[in-house]
Amino acid sequence: MRTIVVDHPLVAHKLTALRDVNTDSPSFRRLVDQLVTLLAYEATRDVRIEPFDIRTPVAPTTGVRLSQPMPMVVPILRAGLGMLEGMMKCLPTAEVGFLGMMRDEETLEATTYAERLPDDLAGRQCYVLDPMLATGGTLAAAIRFLTDRGADHITAICLLAAPEGCARLEQGLEGLDVPVTVVTAAMDEKLNEKGYIVPGLGDAGDRLYGLAG
């Protein structure tokens, strides 16, 4: 598993505003949208392309286009939905699938409660959107779900990550013969006793939508 912490002043600037307890939900949603677009630029560095012949107003030339099958963007419900628009600005032709996963607050284990994805993901690159890589259980379960259906390349985009979550994710993916990359805006200090990232930014879902999870 490869982990990329995007080191860019604009990323740090927008993340600081996201962390601020005084940032309201509309501003939080706007900042998430902007931050995810910045992260997506790095996350799509390995997107598959193929040569494509075109004619400019001056002469013929060969460029590139996204290869078939198109990438699949998979937000993890519900907070991952807040990241979808920012991702689609970079990959407007990608297909979108949905995966509903819930973390048990006592055991911290993830369970799947809903999905809307093709049965066959063979040969597909998947971009998983999950705001917080905290305990790592949800993301590990989501990646296993996708690779069980044939996905052969996974990139997860997270606003924040914790060292414990990355370690557990790597452990949970042990033996998986599929490249996995995590792209995040910051690697925070730790998890607290409730499994929240410290210093973190609170509950991403609640701050996006203003509703108790």
C-alpha positions as CSV (number, residue, x, y, z in Angstrom):
1,M,0.0,0.0,0.0
2,R,1.2,3.4,-0.9
3,T,0.3,6.6,1.1
4,I,0.6,10.0,-0.4
5,V,0.3,13.1,1.8
6,V,-0.3,16.0,-0.6
7,D,2.1,18.8,0.4
8,H,0.8,22.0,-1.2
9,P,0.1,25.4,0.4
10,L,-3.5,25.6,-1.1
11,V,-4.3,22.1,0.4
12,A,-3.0,23.2,3.8
13,H,-4.9,26.5,3.6
14,K,-8.3,24.9,2.8
15,L,-7.7,22.1,5.3
16,T,-7.1,24.7,8.1
17,A,-10.5,26.3,7.3
18,L,-12.1,22.9,7.3
19,R,-10.7,22.1,10.8
20,D,-12.0,25.4,12.3
21,V,-15.0,24.7,14.6
22,N,-16.5,28.1,13.5
23,T,-16.8,27.0,9.8
24,D,-20.5,26.5,9.1
25,S,-22.0,23.7,6.9
26,P,-22.3,25.7,3.7
27,S,-18.7,26.8,3.9
28,F,-17.6,23.3,4.9
29,R,-19.2,21.8,1.9
30,R,-17.6,24.4,-0.4
31,L,-14.2,23.8,1.1
32,V,-14.5,20.0,0.8
33,D,-15.4,20.4,-2.9
34,Q,-12.4,22.6,-3.5
35,L,-10.0,20.4,-1.5
36,V,-11.1,17.2,-3.1
37,T,-10.5,18.6,-6.6
38,L,-6.9,19.4,-5.5
39,L,-6.4,15.9,-4.1
40,A,-8.0,14.4,-7.2
41,Y,-5.3,16.0,-9.3
42,E,-2.7,13.9,-7.5
43,A,-4.9,10.8,-7.1
44,T,-5.4,10.5,-10.9
45,R,-1.7,10.6,-11.7
46,D,-2.0,6.9,-12.6
47,V,-5.3,7.0,-14.4
48,R,-5.2,4.8,-17.5
49,I,-4.9,6.5,-20.8
50,E,-4.4,5.5,-24.5
51,P,-3.2,7.3,-27.6
52,F,-5.7,9.2,-29.6
53,D,-5.3,10.9,-33.0
54,I,-6.8,14.3,-33.5
55,R,-6.4,17.3,-35.9
56,T,-5.6,20.7,-34.5
57,P,-6.4,23.8,-36.6
58,V,-2.8,23.6,-37.7
59,A,-1.9,19.9,-38.2
60,P,-2.6,16.3,-37.2
61,T,-1.2,15.1,-33.9
62,T,-1.5,12.3,-31.4
63,G,-2.8,13.0,-27.8
64,V,-4.3,10.8,-25.2
65,R,-7.7,10.0,-23.8
66,L,-9.0,7.9,-20.9
67,S,-8.9,4.2,-21.6
68,Q,-12.0,1.9,-21.5
69,P,-13.4,0.8,-19.3
70,M,-13.9,4.2,-17.7
71,P,-12.8,4.7,-14.1
72,M,-15.3,4.1,-11.3
73,V,-15.8,6.7,-8.6
74,V,-17.2,5.2,-5.4
75,P,-18.2,7.5,-2.5
76,I,-18.8,5.7,0.8
77,L,-22.1,6.9,2.2
78,R,-23.0,9.2,3.7
79,A,-20.0,11.6,4.1
80,G,-18.3,10.5,0.9
81,L,-21.2,12.1,-1.1
82,G,-19.8,15.4,0.0
83,M,-16.6,14.6,-1.9
84,L,-18.3,13.5,-5.2
85,E,-18.7,16.8,-7.0
86,G,-15.1,17.8,-6.4
87,M,-13.9,14.5,-7.8
88,M,-16.1,14.6,-10.8
89,K,-14.7,18.0,-11.8
90,C,-11.5,16.1,-12.6
91,L,-13.1,12.9,-14.0
92,P,-16.4,14.1,-15.5
93,T,-16.7,11.0,-17.7
94,A,-16.2,8.5,-14.9
95,E,-19.0,6.2,-13.8
96,V,-20.3,6.5,-10.2
97,G,-21.1,3.7,-7.9
98,F,-22.3,3.9,-4.3
99,L,-21.3,1.9,-1.2
100,G,-23.1,2.3,2.1
101,M,-20.9,1.2,5.1
102,M,-21.5,1.9,8.7
103,R,-19.0,1.7,11.6
104,D,-20.2,0.2,14.8
105,E,-19.3,2.7,17.5
106,E,-18.6,-0.1,20.1
107,T,-16.7,-2.6,18.0
108,L,-15.5,-0.1,15.3
109,E,-16.2,-2.8,12.7
110,A,-17.6,-1.9,9.4
111,T,-20.7,-3.5,7.8
112,T,-22.3,-2.9,4.4
113,Y,-25.9,-1.8,4.4
114,A,-26.3,-0.7,0.8
115,E,-24.6,-0.8,-2.6
116,R,-25.2,0.3,-6.2
117,L,-22.3,-1.1,-8.2
118,P,-21.8,-3.3,-11.3
119,D,-21.5,-7.0,-10.4
120,D,-18.4,-7.2,-12.6
121,L,-15.7,-4.7,-12.0
122,A,-13.0,-6.6,-13.9
123,G,-10.3,-4.3,-15.3
124,R,-11.7,-1.3,-13.5
125,Q,-9.8,1.4,-11.7
126,C,-11.8,2.6,-8.7
127,Y,-11.5,5.8,-6.8
128,V,-12.9,5.5,-3.3
129,L,-14.1,8.6,-1.5
130,D,-14.0,8.5,2.3
131,P,-13.4,11.7,4.3
132,M,-11.7,10.2,7.3
133,L,-9.2,7.3,7.4
134,A,-9.6,6.8,11.2
135,T,-9.7,3.2,12.3
136,G,-9.3,1.9,8.8
137,G,-12.0,-0.8,9.1
138,T,-14.5,0.9,6.8
139,L,-12.0,1.6,4.0
140,A,-10.5,-1.9,4.2
141,A,-13.9,-3.4,3.9
142,A,-14.8,-1.2,1.0
143,I,-11.6,-2.0,-0.9
144,R,-12.2,-5.8,-0.3
145,F,-15.7,-5.4,-1.6
146,L,-14.5,-3.8,-4.8
147,T,-11.6,-6.2,-5.4
148,D,-13.9,-9.2,-4.8
149,R,-15.9,-7.9,-7.8
150,G,-12.8,-7.7,-9.9
151,A,-11.4,-4.1,-9.5
152,D,-7.7,-4.3,-10.2
153,H,-6.5,-0.8,-9.1
154,I,-7.7,1.2,-6.1
155,T,-7.0,4.7,-5.1
156,A,-8.7,6.1,-1.9
157,I,-9.0,9.8,-1.4
158,C,-9.3,10.9,2.2
159,L,-9.3,14.4,3.7
160,L,-7.5,13.2,6.8
161,A,-5.7,10.1,7.9
162,A,-4.4,8.8,11.2
163,P,-1.4,6.5,11.6
164,E,-3.4,3.8,13.3
165,G,-5.9,3.8,10.4
166,C,-3.2,3.4,7.8
167,A,-1.6,0.6,9.8
168,R,-4.9,-1.2,10.2
169,L,-5.8,-0.7,6.5
170,E,-2.5,-2.2,5.4
171,Q,-3.0,-5.1,7.8
172,G,-6.6,-5.6,6.5
173,L,-5.3,-5.7,2.9
174,E,-2.6,-8.2,3.6
175,G,-2.4,-10.7,0.8
176,L,-4.4,-8.6,-1.6
177,D,-2.7,-8.7,-5.0
178,V,-4.1,-5.3,-6.2
179,P,-2.2,-2.0,-6.0
180,V,-3.8,0.4,-3.4
181,T,-2.9,4.0,-2.9
182,V,-4.2,6.4,-0.3
183,V,-4.1,10.1,-1.1
184,T,-4.8,12.5,1.8
185,A,-4.4,16.1,2.8
186,A,-2.7,15.4,6.1
187,M,-1.5,12.6,8.4
188,D,-2.8,13.6,11.8
189,E,-1.4,12.8,15.3
190,K,-3.5,9.9,16.5
191,L,-6.9,8.5,17.3
192,N,-8.7,9.3,20.6
193,E,-10.5,6.7,22.8
194,K,-13.6,7.1,20.7
195,G,-11.8,6.4,17.4
196,Y,-11.9,10.0,16.2
197,I,-8.8,11.6,14.5
198,V,-6.9,14.1,16.6
199,P,-6.7,17.1,16.0
200,G,-9.0,16.1,13.1
201,L,-12.0,18.1,12.0
202,G,-14.9,16.4,13.9
203,D,-17.6,14.3,12.3
204,A,-17.3,15.0,8.6
205,G,-20.9,13.8,7.9
206,D,-22.4,16.0,10.5
207,R,-20.4,19.0,9.5
208,L,-21.3,18.5,5.8
209,Y,-25.0,18.0,6.3
210,G,-25.8,19.3,9.8
211,L,-27.5,16.1,10.9
212,A,-26.7,13.6,13.6
213,G,-25.2,10.4,12.1
